[in-house]
């Protein structure tokens, strides 16, 4: 109803409904997000940011609320302001590892590669055996891979897999590194792990199919392509 009222420019009534919903459901993040979207649509960006900050204060350990706030700041004020916000959040919430990953990713997108790598390296040290540490390793490995520093990338990926052996992202990167070295056997094993753990990953199936095609293994090629198609018929790549 509030969305329809907003479309019809009945802003005062829409605001009352959004606020009422938030008052009745203060612990639901969508209550804050909907009101923030409304304020953004009606060009009250300061109010939108205020509401998103209130959402974070309501549940400081909900990382998604922090990330929604940061995304809004990046969209409205730019990447530099988003980085500042994330740096403050990381300083205040050092135990929330995903904020470190988000900061490193934003720094990298902003062209601050060395700063991003420093953030990822610190995350690996602070969360060595946790998902954050694995994710930070993979972010580092991806940077090394893009820089064609395959030796460093391989070392970091191997470290990530030692912590999380069946991690799909780690094994996908391991496969790409193996293919760059023409190590078909290692790539095949890694890709089989990826397709088992994430059967919706069309890129893994396509890489595996290319390997079988190069080996003239028609049976495995057909099985791989048919399995990929069956798992995700609506996907364009399938």
N, C-alpha and C positions, 0 to 999 in steps of 0.2 A: 504493500500500500504506500509506504513512504517513497519507494522508488518511482511509483507511478505519479505520485504527487510532485516529486522533484521534476519529472519529465514535463509535467504540466505547469511548472514554475510556481507551484503552491508551496513555496519554500518554508514559510513559517509553520504550516501544519506538518510538513515532512520532518522538520527539525524536532517538533514536539514528539512525534512518534519515535524517531530515532533515539532521542534522549530518554523517553519512557522505557524503551526496550533495554537500553543500557542500565537504567536504574533497577529494572527487574532482573537483569541478568549480568551483574557486575563481574562475574568470574568467567564469562565466555568472551574469548578474544574477538570473535566476529562482531560483538556488540560495539566494541571500540572501532573496529575496522570500518564497519558500515557508516558510522557517524563521521569518521575521518574522511572517507570517500565523499560523503555528502558535502562536507566543508570544502574539500578540494574542488568539487564540481561547482560550488557556488563562490569560488575564488576567495575563500577564507583559509589560506594556506597555513597561517600561523595557528589558527584554531585546530586544523587537521593535525599538525605536528604536536600540539598540546594534548590532544586526545590520544595519539599514539604513545606519547610519553606516559600518560596516565595508565595506559594498558600495560606498559613495561613495569611501572611501579606496582600495579596490582599483582603481577606474578613475575618477579625478577629472575626466576630460574627458567622461565619459558624462553628458550633461545629464539624461537620463531618470532616472538613479539619484538625482540631486539632487532632481528633481521628485517622485519617489515618496516620498523622505524628507520633503519639505515637506508633501505631501498627508497623510501619516500624522500629522505634528505638528499640522496644522490639524484633522484629525479627532479627535485625542485631547486636544489642549491648547487648540485654538481659533485663530482667525485672527490675533490679536495675536502669539502665539508663532510662528506660521508666517511672519508678516512679519519678525519679528526674525531668524528662521533664514535667510530669503531675503536680508535685508540683509547678514548675515554672509557668506553664500555669494557674493553679488555683490562684496563688498569683497575677498574672497580670490580670486575668479575673474572679474576684470573683462573678460576676453576672451570669456566665454561669454554671448553676447547674449541667448539665450533665457531666461536667469535674470532679466534685466532686464524682459523682457516679463511673465514670471510674477509678478514683484514688483509691477509696475504694475497688473496685473489683480487681484491679491489686495488691493492697497490700494484699488482702485476698488470692489470687492465689499464691502470693509469700511467703505465710506462716506467714504474719504479721497480725494476726487476730485482736489483740487489737488495733493496729494502724488503721486498716480498720474500726473497730467499732467506733473509735473516729471521723473519717472522716464522716461516715454516721450520727452519732449523731449531729455533727455540721451542716450538711446539713438539717437535720430535723428542727433544731433551726432557721437556716437562711431562709429556704423556707417552712414554716409550712403548708401553704395552697396551695402550687403549686405541679405540677407533680413531681418535683425533691424531695420534701419532702415526698411524698407518696412512691416514688421509694426507697428512703433511708430507710424509715420505713420497707419496704418489704425486703430489703437486711439485715437489722438488725434482722428481724423476722426469716429469713431463717437461719441465723447463730445460733440464739437461738434454732430453731427447730432441726438443726443438732446436737447441744449440748444436745438435749433432755431436754432443759429448756422450757417446754411447757407453763408454767405460764407466763414467760416473752414474749414468742413468741405470745401468745394469746393477751396479753395486747397491744403489738405493732401493731398487725394486726387489732385489734378493733379500734385503733387510726387511722390507715390508711383508714379503711372503713368509719369512721366518716367523713373523708375529701372527699373520692371518693367511694361512696356506691357500684357502679357497676363495680369497677375495677376488671378485670378478675384474675390478679395475686393475688390480696388480697383475693378474694373469694376462689380461688383454695387452697391457704394456710390455709384459715379458714376451708375449708372442710377437709383438711388433719389433722388439729389439732382436729377438732370435731370427726373424725374417731378414732384418738388415744385415745379419751375419750369415744368412743362408743356412741357418740351423733349423731345418725343416722338422726334425723329430721333436725338438723342444717346443717349437711353435705349435705343433699339432697337439701335444699334450696340454699345453696351456690353454689353447682354444677350446678343447673339449671340456676343461674345467669351467670356462666362461659360459659355454652353451648349456652346461648342466645347471650352473648356479643362476644364470639369467637367460632362460630360454627365449626371452623376447628380444635379445640382442642380435639384430640382423647383421650388424657389421662383423661380429664374430663368425656367424655362419658363412658369410660371404668370403671371409679370409680363409676359412677352413675349406670351403668349396674350391677356391682358387688353388689351394695346395693339392687337393685331390685331382683337380684338372691337370695341373702340371705333372702329376705322377701318373696320369692316364688311368686313374682308378675310378672307372665309371660307376661302379656299384656304390662306393662310398660317396661319390659326388652326387648321385641321384638321391641317396638316402638323406644326405645333409640338406639339399635344397628342398626336398619334400617335407622334411621335419620343420625347417624354417618356415615354410609356407603354412603348414598346419598350425604352428604355434602362434602365428600373427598374420592371418589372412588379409586383414585390412591395412597392413603396413605397406607403404609404397614400395619399399625395397624387396618385400617378399614377392 
